[in-house]
Amino acid sequence: MKREEMIARVRERSEPWDVIVIGGGATGAGVAVDAATRGFSVLLLEREDFAKGTSSRSTKLVHGGVRYLEQGNVSLVMEALKERGILRQNAPHLVHDVQFVVPNYSWWEAPFYGIGLKIYDLLAGKYGFGKSELLSREETLERLPTLRQDGLRGGVIYHDGQFDDSRLLIHLIATAVDHGAVALNYAPVIELQKDADGFVDGVIAVDSETSERFTLQARVVVNATGIFTDEIRRMADKQADTMVAPSQGIHLVLDRSFLRGNTAVMVPHTSDGRVLFAIPWHEHTVVGTTDTPIEHASYEPLPFEQEIEFVLETASEYLSWPPKREDVLSIYVGIRPLVKAGGEAGKTSALSRDHTIHIDQSGLLTIVGGKWTTYRHMAEDTVNHAITLGKLADSPCVTHDLHIHGYAENIDPHEGLAVYGSDAEQILQVAKERPELAKQLHPDLPYIAAEVVWAARMEMARSVEDVLARRTRALFLNAHAAIAMAPDVASLLAAEFGKDKAWAETEVKNFNQLAEQYTLQKTEV
Ligand SMILES: Cc1cc2nc3c(=O)[nH]c(=O)nc-3n(C[C@H](O)[C@H](O)[C@H](O)COP(=O)(O)OP(=O)(O)OC[C@H]3O[C@@H](n4cnc5c(N)ncnc54)[C@H](O)[C@@H]3O)c2cc1C
């Protein structure tokens, strides 16, 4: 994945692309992988960095969604459980099994959640991760020593999947590129092109780094822009109605000591009728999330004060050592691209998590909604529609058994470079050639300098933010540590890109400004 090569391939192409995908999140990357592996020529264009939108801000679960079972959406749960199994099979370096405990404080909870989770196991069928079981009080505390003990009767344990979202995204882009696709970050689509009959037959995109404009033709244009879906639809039709109801969710990241072991907690019914998770992730504890309807889509939304209070209060009800504001190492906020429905006004938690495929009168193919977990199935569905719409060759989907870039078995997820899978060896090689690159960049985070060099050379990272937010997860794990790492990362990038000191200083300044938001300094009231 080298950006200059990607730009050169865009410039060279005179033929129309079979498929142009707008948006480099989970949905767009999935479509690019699906289309490229069916043999189509594919160009993916991302306005910012890959995963800059919602796809780096999830709860990090590859799951069926116990909550959707409670809502009676059995088909969504079954589909997601199947996709969970397929994803672990195709990306064992990136998806692993985590045990969750639902703690029981009332007599009815063990039979109630016990039966619910047995159904969850059943729906997974051959894709199951392990059987759910009832735990005694002692067994529960053995797994979760930091749980509030007062009134605890026992628990129910079940299995689900966990991943690193932006890392999987980079590996999906790499998979698409391995199969011939071209993918460009920092390349916004600014206009759609139409033929004489008013059908969308291409796009105008810009390279944000040089302002070079590209007029590009395509047999099918896929709009996979998540919360920005309606912006693109209005490029095709100014009068297009609103499809997306944005809903914000926050996560607080705490020290690992708040959970200690490798078991997660699932609170099945919070005061606002949702679920709350406390999950061990990259040697930290992630707690979330919320579901707050908001007016507008944006890249860096601020958390609301009530959301922070709600997460801290709910966590305090279940943990013997209640987390406080000053314990928060990082706070990150994401916006769900939910599809509007009749439903109860203002309540986005009741909106469906199913995906929607929509073809406008202009022939623009929009895919929106769904979940990270179901990206593969969403992509298959989208490309099937694209084949009909663009009169493309009827080739079958092959992603069911397709290994994701870096595929490697028997990896210990707690091992330093585990998420890179088979690429880890090459990163170690970079460090071997220049021993100063084996240096850890901060004592509280495991990242080494060679990862920065690798991100710049092979993963199209262009800025300090790209490296600290999405190639590594420093910003999401510990914002102050990330700020401390920024000058070293900027110098390493400047050396790779042949930039001067002034460039590095500006990069650090820009990053610090953004990172401040992750330190709980700024909130919406
Ligand atoms: C708080 C929260 C928790 C979640 N937890 C989970 C979970 O644990 N498990 C799970 O399965 N799912 C989870 N989800 C859902 C999941 O994260 C989303 O469904 C998924 O990331 C959406 O991906 P997307 O590609 O559609 O959108 P995005 O990731 O937002 O990608 C859209 C991309 O389009 C780009 N774009 C916009 N306009 C243009 C343009 N003009 N030109 C080029 N590019 C453009 C944007 O820059 C963006 O990168 C969660 C969501 C939230 C908000």
Ligand as a Chemical Component Dictionary entry (heavy atoms), coordinates in Angstrom:
data_LIG
# 
_chem_comp.id                   LIG 
_chem_comp.type                 NON-POLYMER 
_chem_comp.pdbx_formal_charge   0 
_chem_comp.three_letter_code    LIG 
# 
loop_
_chem_comp_atom.comp_id 
_chem_comp_atom.atom_id 
_chem_comp_atom.alt_atom_id 
_chem_comp_atom.type_symbol 
_chem_comp_atom.charge 
_chem_comp_atom.model_Cartn_x 
_chem_comp_atom.model_Cartn_y 
_chem_comp_atom.model_Cartn_z 
_chem_comp_atom.pdbx_ordinal 
LIG C1  C1  C 0 -20.480 3.944  19.670 1  
LIG C2  C2  C 0 -20.510 2.845  18.648 2  
LIG C3  C3  C 0 -20.209 1.534  19.005 3  
LIG C4  C4  C 0 -20.260 0.522  18.051 4  
LIG N1  N1  N 0 -19.876 -0.740 18.408 5  
LIG C5  C5  C 0 -19.914 -1.729 17.507 6  
LIG C6  C6  C 0 -19.444 -3.016 17.862 7  
LIG O1  O1  O 0 -18.928 -3.243 18.962 8  
LIG N2  N2  N 0 -19.549 -4.007 16.939 9  
LIG C7  C7  C 0 -20.088 -3.782 15.705 10 
LIG O2  O2  O 0 -20.200 -4.736 14.935 11 
LIG N3  N3  N 0 -20.483 -2.548 15.310 12 
LIG C8  C8  C 0 -20.397 -1.512 16.176 13 
LIG N4  N4  N 0 -20.756 -0.257 15.811 14 
LIG C9  C9  C 0 -21.222 -0.020 14.434 15 
LIG C10 C10 C 0 -20.055 0.128  13.433 16 
LIG O3  O3  O 0 -18.981 0.822  14.001 17 
LIG C11 C11 C 0 -20.565 0.859  12.189 18 
LIG O4  O4  O 0 -21.693 0.185  11.693 19 
LIG C12 C12 C 0 -19.515 0.912  11.069 20 
LIG O5  O5  O 0 -18.275 1.334  11.550 21 
LIG C13 C13 C 0 -19.985 1.862  9.983  22 
LIG O6  O6  O 0 -19.024 1.883  8.973  23 
LIG P1  P1  P 0 -19.211 2.745  7.663  24 
LIG O7  O7  O 0 -18.118 2.381  6.732  25 
LIG O8  O8  O 0 -20.598 2.611  7.153  26 
LIG O9  O9  O 0 -19.050 4.259  8.136  27 
LIG P2  P2  P 0 -17.686 5.070  8.425  28 
LIG O10 O10 O 0 -16.702 4.273  9.164  29 
LIG O11 O11 O 0 -18.071 6.373  9.036  30 
LIG O12 O12 O 0 -17.084 5.314  6.976  31 
LIG C14 C14 C 0 -17.616 6.249  6.068  32 
LIG C15 C15 C 0 -16.442 6.941  5.404  33 
LIG O13 O13 O 0 -16.898 7.736  4.297  34 
LIG C16 C16 C 0 -15.983 8.795  4.165  35 
LIG N5  N5  N 0 -16.541 9.874  3.332  36 
LIG C17 C17 C 0 -17.556 10.711 3.644  37 
LIG N6  N6  N 0 -17.755 11.579 2.642  38 
LIG C18 C18 C 0 -16.852 11.295 1.663  39 
LIG C19 C19 C 0 -16.538 11.872 0.397  40 
LIG N7  N7  N 0 -17.203 12.926 -0.082 41 
LIG N8  N8  N 0 -15.535 11.319 -0.339 42 
LIG C20 C20 C 0 -14.850 10.240 0.133  43 
LIG N9  N9  N 0 -15.097 9.683  1.342  44 
LIG C21 C21 C 0 -16.083 10.195 2.103  45 
LIG C22 C22 C 0 -15.761 9.224  5.616  46 
LIG O14 O14 O 0 -14.586 9.996  5.760  47 
LIG C23 C23 C 0 -15.709 7.892  6.347  48 
LIG O15 O15 O 0 -14.396 7.437  6.546  49 
LIG C24 C24 C 0 -20.664 0.807  16.717 50 
LIG C25 C25 C 0 -20.946 2.125  16.362 51 
LIG C26 C26 C 0 -20.842 3.142  17.310 52 
LIG C27 C27 C 0 -21.095 4.558  16.903 53 
# 
loop_
_chem_comp_bond.comp_id 
_chem_comp_bond.atom_id_1 
_chem_comp_bond.atom_id_2 
_chem_comp_bond.value_order 
_chem_comp_bond.pdbx_ordinal 
LIG C1  C2  SING 1  
LIG C2  C3  SING 2  
LIG C2  C26 DOUB 3  
LIG C3  C4  DOUB 4  
LIG C4  N1  SING 5  
LIG C4  C24 SING 6  
LIG N1  C5  DOUB 7  
LIG C5  C6  SING 8  
LIG C5  C8  SING 9  
LIG C6  O1  DOUB 10 
LIG C6  N2  SING 11 
LIG N2  C7  SING 12 
LIG C7  O2  DOUB 13 
LIG C7  N3  SING 14 
LIG N3  C8  DOUB 15 
LIG C8  N4  SING 16 
LIG N4  C9  SING 17 
LIG N4  C24 SING 18 
LIG C9  C10 SING 19 
LIG C10 O3  SING 20 
LIG C10 C11 SING 21 
LIG C11 O4  SING 22 
LIG C11 C12 SING 23 
LIG C12 O5  SING 24 
LIG C12 C13 SING 25 
LIG C13 O6  SING 26 
LIG O6  P1  SING 27 
LIG P1  O7  DOUB 28 
LIG P1  O8  SING 29 
LIG P1  O9  SING 30 
LIG O9  P2  SING 31 
LIG P2  O10 DOUB 32 
LIG P2  O11 SING 33 
LIG P2  O12 SING 34 
LIG O12 C14 SING 35 
LIG C14 C15 SING 36 
LIG C15 O13 SING 37 
LIG C15 C23 SING 38 
LIG O13 C16 SING 39 
LIG C16 N5  SING 40 
LIG C16 C22 SING 41 
LIG N5  C17 SING 42 
LIG N5  C21 SING 43 
LIG C17 N6  DOUB 44 
LIG N6  C18 SING 45 
LIG C18 C19 SING 46 
LIG C18 C21 DOUB 47 
LIG C19 N7  SING 48 
LIG C19 N8  DOUB 49 
LIG N8  C20 SING 50 
LIG C20 N9  DOUB 51 
LIG N9  C21 SING 52 
LIG C22 O14 SING 53 
LIG C22 C23 SING 54 
LIG C23 O15 SING 55 
LIG C24 C25 DOUB 56 
LIG C25 C26 SING 57 
LIG C26 C27 SING 58 
# 
